[in-house]
Amino acid sequence: MNEAKIIDPDTYIIRIDETAAMCGTTRKGLDNLRIKDPTFPKPVPLTNSKARNAPRGFIFGEVREWVERRKAMRE
């Protein structure tokens, strides 16, 4: 029997495309959010590389909280 895996939103890392989808934007739009909105979560490096295109992701829980704050602003 397969047991469901429990995902901790505070440690689960999602990639850039998943983050963009959660925010309802494109990769370019995500870059703009990161530049223009200081409250947007900071990316997490996935390797020790310092190269410009080094892989990075975002903490799922932080992105979810950011989206929730944006939703609350519309009220």
C-alpha positions, 0 to 999 in steps of 0.5 A: 500500500502506498502511503501519502507523502507529507510535504513541508511547505517551509522546506519544499523547493519549487522551480521557477516555472512552478513559482511563475504558475502559482503567481499567474505570470511568466518567467519574465513576469516573475523576474519583474516581480522580484525586481519591483516587489521587495516583499517577493520571496528570495530564490534559493540556490540549488547548487554552489555555482555562482553563474548567472543561470545557476539553478534556483528555486523558491520555498513553496510556503513563502510563495504561498504566503506572498500570494495570500497577502496579494489576495488580501489586498483586493479586499 
